[in-house]
């Protein structure tokens, strides 16, 4: 997404981008970690991540102003009758995963809102221009939607598979494994050119300090992206509901953003 956006930077609605970034940055004060690793911990030290005292220390690194903030007391929970450490692992994985999806979605929203298309994608090129990203999803052929859903389902299966993780010397994130880690595709019978986690090996030989700093940036950027993406959706559904985005050209959407399969999708 980033390379595509850079290639068409001259056509992107820059006021939309700058305003939404400002919105995210201004809202950072209301975010706070639900589950995160201990102070100075890195991904390689997985067991140290699943500890409430570690969350409190890491919270100060993420946001020294807010610090540790858990109003729903989730970090003391024992979800599904499992241990507290397993619950913290689940919460950390959820936050990292949602943050990554939101970062991709934030950039993707801007790309689609500016009618940028992959020129070799016949389905994308056939879609009408001038629509909001939500409307583009509505008009996407059902077969294409199934491809997206099944791909996501496979990635979820691969991430959760204890056998695959064990082959790489890892454990499930609820059993002391690394939250946010995604296994390689080495166990697939067909070769895959890139791995989803660190596809170009940028962090493979990084120092523990650099990895720790990268984790801080990833969690914070993910939180801002979640706020920014929800800002886009809110302003499109209720124009004027997000004052910072009121005059940057967000296209209105009359559909139901919380019912994404309402249009052109059938289970049977």
Secondary structure, DSSP 8 states (H G I E B T S, - for coil): -HHHHHHTGGGS-HHHHHHHHHHHHHTGGG---SS---TT--TT-GGGGS-HHHHHHHHHHH-TTT-S--TT-GGG--GGG--HHHHHHHHHHHHHHHHHHHHHHHHHHHHHHTT---TT-HHHHHS-SS--HHHHHHHS-HHHHHHHHHHHHHHHHHHH-HHHHHHTT---GGGT--TT----STTSSS--S--SSSTT-TTTT--HHHHHHHHHHHHHHHHHHHHHHHHHHHHHHSTTSSGGGTTTT-----S-TT-TTSSS----
